[in-house]
Amino acid sequence: MVGLRRVGYRLAYRLLALAALVWSPRGEGAKAALVCGGELLLVRHTYGPDRWELPGGGVRRREEPLAALRRELREELGIEVAQATLICTEIGRGRLRHHRTHLFGVEIDDPRLRPDPVEIAELRWFDPAAPPPRLGAMVRRALAAAAAGG
């Protein structure tokens, strides 16, 4: 069942990427610079480009970005987040100029997470001074915030 759902996510991702060639995507996303003990959590998704990303996802219609972040972290990592601080909001470039992504800083005490095997291929905690290669959008901003202690 997990394998079939992963295929569904990959197919949906590719269809959305193709649709973006025809019209400019609109919407919002929320990502977390999730820090525990000075280390930043990065994930590799089961769909999309093979790179290290921040956990998070889309903001639904009439949903606040912070509520979306909490929902995504609950779904992807099995954690409840009480507090998060907005670090920045970025507007997409080029065809993504109608898309906004909100980056929140989140501190947690326990590094043990329950990743959703359908969405998350791998997760790992990294020292902000020694990030892995192949980073996704906004990861460098999150690494700088984690290194600065916020």
N, C-alpha and C positions, 0 to 999 in steps of 0.2 A: 504494500500500500504506500509506503514512504517513497519508493522508487517511482511509482505512478504519479504521485503528487509532485515530485521533483521535476518530472517531465512536463507536467502542466505549468509549473512556474517558468521553466525554460522557454516553453512555447509562448506563454503570455508575454514574457520579456521581449522575445524576438518580434512578436506582433506589434507591441507598443513601439519598438525601435523603428520598425518599418512605417508605422503610422506617423511617426515624428518626421519622416522624410517628406510627407505630404502637407502637414500643418504643424504650426508651432504649438507644442504642448503647453498647457496652462495648468497651474496647480501649485501645490506646496508640499514640502517635505520637512521632516523633523529628524535630526540625527543627534546622537549622544557622544560627547567626549567623556566616556565612562572611565573613571579613575579609581584605582584601589591601591593603596600603599605606594603612591607615586607612579604607578604604571598605568598605561592606557590600553584599553581593550580594543582590539581590531578583529574583524571577522572577514571570512571569505564566504560569499554566498554560493548557493548551489546553481545559480543562474547568473547571467551577465558576464562581464569581463572578469578574467582571473586576476584579481587584485585585492589588496587589503582595503577594507572599507570600515566606516563607522556603523554601528548598529543604528537602526531607525527605519523609517519608511514614509509612506504618503500620509498627508493630512486629508481626511475625508471632508466632504462638503459640510459646512456648518460645525466643524470640529476645531477647537482651539489647538494651535501647534503643541502646547505642553501636554494636553490631553492625548494627542496623537502619539507623542513621544512615550508617554506612560503606557499606552496600549501596545505600541510596537515592542517596547522592552519586555512587557509581560508576555507577548506572543513569541518573540524571538529567543528570549533568554530566561524566561520564567522568573523575573524579578519584579518587585513592586518598588516604585520610586516615589519617595515622599517629596523630595526637594530637587530642583534643577534650576540652574542659572543660565539665562540667555547670554551666549557669548557673542553671536553675530547672526545676521540674516544676509544671505547672498542671493543676488539676482543672477539667473543663468545668462550665459553668453550666446550669441548667435541665435539659432532657432529656439533655444531654451530661454529667451529673454522674458517670457511670460511665466517662468517658474521661479519660485522663491524657496530657499532651503534655510531652515532655522537650525542653528547649532547650539545645543545646550550642554553645559558642564554639569556632570553628575558624579558625586563622590559616594562610593559604597565601602562598607567595612569588610565584606566577605567576598573573596574572589571566585567562590564556587557558584557556577551558573548551570542552568538546565537548558542548553541550546536546542531549538527546534530542529530536528534532523532533516526536515523538508526544506527549510530555508538556509540553514547554516551548515556549510561544509566543514568549516574549521574556525575556531576562535583561539586567540592567544593574547596574553598580556605582554606589552612591550615597554621597555625603558624609553621615554620620549627622546633621549639622546641617541638611541640606537634603533631607529625604525627599520622595518624590512623594506626590500625593494618593491616596486609596483604598487604604489599607493593610489587610492581613489580620491575623488573630489572631497575637499575640505579636511582631509586627514592632516595635512601640514599645519593648518590653522589649529586643529585640535591638539597636535603634538606641541605646538608652541604654548598653548594655554595650559596643558598638563605640565610642561617643564616650568612654567611660571607659577605653578601651584594654584591654578584656578582655571 
